[in-house]
Amino acid sequence: MYAIFESGGKQYKVSEGETCQVEKLPVEAGSEVVFDKVLLIQDGDNVSIGAPYLEGARISGKVLSHGKGKKIIVFKYKPKKNYRRKQGHRQPFTLVKIDKIQSAN
């Protein structure tokens, strides 16, 4: 059984018991979080697809921690003009353990 949900403008495919990194959420570590923007749930041969979301479907999980991703380098330059700008960025994330996937039925 797996589900696809939307959080922070991105879509994530998850199963029960696994962890996933989502965009940073304004909740504390150790608290419960519920995702209600469920796009798809697949359970065996049964596939439920929302238009755009499934009514009554929920994915609940527990926030494990917050952190920052790997550093990326943003480098801008213009050739022959001695223009160079180097900037680093680390995207914040929230690590969530998926506990339960509830379908609309």
Order of alpha helices (4+ residues) and beta strands (2+ residues): beta-beta-beta-beta-beta-beta-beta-beta-beta-beta
